[in-house]
Amino acid sequence: MRILHLSDFHLEQSTIYRSQTIVRQIIETLQPFQEEIPIDLIICTGDLIHKGGLNSRNGLANMLEIFDIHIIT
């Protein structure tokens, strides 16, 4: 079983573009591994949102959707 563990994004509205860029780079790095043997489980732990609020939650959902599109099949 292959597990991807992500932790402590500390996403906030002011850094959402940078966070999305980092996630895209993670996806690009993982793609060859995903094609070889698929990742079975993605675990996101720690402080995913730096400071709560509707905008942060929406940004986090949009950012994590990238994993749904590219990794989770």
MODELLER restraints for C-alpha pairs under 7 A, 6 or more apart:
rsr = mdl.restraints
at = mdl.atoms
rsr.add(forms.Gaussian(group=physical.xy_distance, feature=features.Distance(at['CA:1:A'], at['CA:40:A']), mean=6.08, stdev=0.5))
rsr.add(forms.Gaussian(group=physical.xy_distance, feature=features.Distance(at['CA:2:A'], at['CA:39:A']), mean=4.89, stdev=0.5))
rsr.add(forms.Gaussian(group=physical.xy_distance, feature=features.Distance(at['CA:2:A'], at['CA:40:A']), mean=5.26, stdev=0.5))
rsr.add(forms.Gaussian(group=physical.xy_distance, feature=features.Distance(at['CA:2:A'], at['CA:41:A']), mean=6.62, stdev=0.5))
rsr.add(forms.Gaussian(group=physical.xy_distance, feature=features.Distance(at['CA:3:A'], at['CA:39:A']), mean=6.00, stdev=0.5))
rsr.add(forms.Gaussian(group=physical.xy_distance, feature=features.Distance(at['CA:3:A'], at['CA:40:A']), mean=5.96, stdev=0.5))
rsr.add(forms.Gaussian(group=physical.xy_distance, feature=features.Distance(at['CA:3:A'], at['CA:41:A']), mean=4.86, stdev=0.5))
rsr.add(forms.Gaussian(group=physical.xy_distance, feature=features.Distance(at['CA:3:A'], at['CA:42:A']), mean=5.86, stdev=0.5))
rsr.add(forms.Gaussian(group=physical.xy_distance, feature=features.Distance(at['CA:4:A'], at['CA:39:A']), mean=6.89, stdev=0.5))
rsr.add(forms.Gaussian(group=physical.xy_distance, feature=features.Distance(at['CA:4:A'], at['CA:41:A']), mean=6.24, stdev=0.5))
rsr.add(forms.Gaussian(group=physical.xy_distance, feature=features.Distance(at['CA:4:A'], at['CA:42:A']), mean=4.72, stdev=0.5))
rsr.add(forms.Gaussian(group=physical.xy_distance, feature=features.Distance(at['CA:4:A'], at['CA:43:A']), mean=6.17, stdev=0.5))
rsr.add(forms.Gaussian(group=physical.xy_distance, feature=features.Distance(at['CA:5:A'], at['CA:42:A']), mean=5.94, stdev=0.5))
rsr.add(forms.Gaussian(group=physical.xy_distance, feature=features.Distance(at['CA:5:A'], at['CA:43:A']), mean=4.81, stdev=0.5))
rsr.add(forms.Gaussian(group=physical.xy_distance, feature=features.Distance(at['CA:5:A'], at['CA:44:A']), mean=6.02, stdev=0.5))
rsr.add(forms.Gaussian(group=physical.xy_distance, feature=features.Distance(at['CA:6:A'], at['CA:43:A']), mean=6.15, stdev=0.5))
rsr.add(forms.Gaussian(group=physical.xy_distance, feature=features.Distance(at['CA:6:A'], at['CA:44:A']), mean=4.80, stdev=0.5))
rsr.add(forms.Gaussian(group=physical.xy_distance, feature=features.Distance(at['CA:6:A'], at['CA:45:A']), mean=6.35, stdev=0.5))
rsr.add(forms.Gaussian(group=physical.xy_distance, feature=features.Distance(at['CA:7:A'], at['CA:44:A']), mean=5.61, stdev=0.5))
rsr.add(forms.Gaussian(group=physical.xy_distance, feature=features.Distance(at['CA:7:A'], at['CA:45:A']), mean=4.76, stdev=0.5))
rsr.add(forms.Gaussian(group=physical.xy_distance, feature=features.Distance(at['CA:7:A'], at['CA:46:A']), mean=5.15, stdev=0.5))
rsr.add(forms.Gaussian(group=physical.xy_distance, feature=features.Distance(at['CA:8:A'], at['CA:45:A']), mean=6.59, stdev=0.5))
rsr.add(forms.Gaussian(group=physical.xy_distance, feature=features.Distance(at['CA:8:A'], at['CA:46:A']), mean=4.69, stdev=0.5))
rsr.add(forms.Gaussian(group=physical.xy_distance, feature=features.Distance(at['CA:8:A'], at['CA:47:A']), mean=4.57, stdev=0.5))
rsr.add(forms.Gaussian(group=physical.xy_distance, feature=features.Distance(at['CA:8:A'], at['CA:48:A']), mean=5.26, stdev=0.5))
rsr.add(forms.Gaussian(group=physical.xy_distance, feature=features.Distance(at['CA:9:A'], at['CA:47:A']), mean=6.33, stdev=0.5))
rsr.add(forms.Gaussian(group=physical.xy_distance, feature=features.Distance(at['CA:9:A'], at['CA:48:A']), mean=4.72, stdev=0.5))
rsr.add(forms.Gaussian(group=physical.xy_distance, feature=features.Distance(at['CA:9:A'], at['CA:49:A']), mean=6.76, stdev=0.5))
rsr.add(forms.Gaussian(group=physical.xy_distance, feature=features.Distance(at['CA:10:A'], at['CA:47:A']), mean=5.48, stdev=0.5))
rsr.add(forms.Gaussian(group=physical.xy_distance, feature=features.Distance(at['CA:10:A'], at['CA:48:A']), mean=4.90, stdev=0.5))
rsr.add(forms.Gaussian(group=physical.xy_distance, feature=features.Distance(at['CA:10:A'], at['CA:49:A']), mean=4.62, stdev=0.5))
rsr.add(forms.Gaussian(group=physical.xy_distance, feature=features.Distance(at['CA:10:A'], at['CA:50:A']), mean=4.11, stdev=0.5))
rsr.add(forms.Gaussian(group=physical.xy_distance, feature=features.Distance(at['CA:11:A'], at['CA:19:A']), mean=6.93, stdev=0.5))
rsr.add(forms.Gaussian(group=physical.xy_distance, feature=features.Distance(at['CA:11:A'], at['CA:48:A']), mean=5.95, stdev=0.5))
rsr.add(forms.Gaussian(group=physical.xy_distance, feature=features.Distance(at['CA:11:A'], at['CA:49:A']), mean=4.55, stdev=0.5))
rsr.add(forms.Gaussian(group=physical.xy_distance, feature=features.Distance(at['CA:11:A'], at['CA:50:A']), mean=5.29, stdev=0.5))
rsr.add(forms.Gaussian(group=physical.xy_distance, feature=features.Distance(at['CA:11:A'], at['CA:56:A']), mean=6.73, stdev=0.5))
rsr.add(forms.Gaussian(group=physical.xy_distance, feature=features.Distance(at['CA:11:A'], at['CA:60:A']), mean=6.88, stdev=0.5))
rsr.add(forms.Gaussian(group=physical.xy_distance, feature=features.Distance(at['CA:12:A'], at['CA:49:A']), mean=6.27, stdev=0.5))
rsr.add(forms.Gaussian(group=physical.xy_distance, feature=features.Distance(at['CA:12:A'], at['CA:50:A']), mean=5.61, stdev=0.5))
rsr.add(forms.Gaussian(group=physical.xy_distance, feature=features.Distance(at['CA:12:A'], at['CA:51:A']), mean=6.61, stdev=0.5))
rsr.add(forms.Gaussian(group=physical.xy_distance, feature=features.Distance(at['CA:12:A'], at['CA:56:A']), mean=5.66, stdev=0.5))
rsr.add(forms.Gaussian(group=physical.xy_distance, feature=features.Distance(at['CA:13:A'], at['CA:55:A']), mean=6.68, stdev=0.5))
rsr.add(forms.Gaussian(group=physical.xy_distance, feature=features.Distance(at['CA:13:A'], at['CA:56:A']), mean=5.81, stdev=0.5))
rsr.add(forms.Gaussian(group=physical.xy_distance, feature=features.Distance(at['CA:16:A'], at['CA:59:A']), mean=6.72, stdev=0.5))
rsr.add(forms.Gaussian(group=physical.xy_distance, feature=features.Distance(at['CA:20:A'], at['CA:63:A']), mean=5.76, stdev=0.5))
rsr.add(forms.Gaussian(group=physical.xy_distance, feature=features.Distance(at['CA:34:A'], at['CA:71:A']), mean=6.94, stdev=0.5))
rsr.add(forms.Gaussian(group=physical.xy_distance, feature=features.Distance(at['CA:49:A'], at['CA:56:A']), mean=6.45, stdev=0.5))
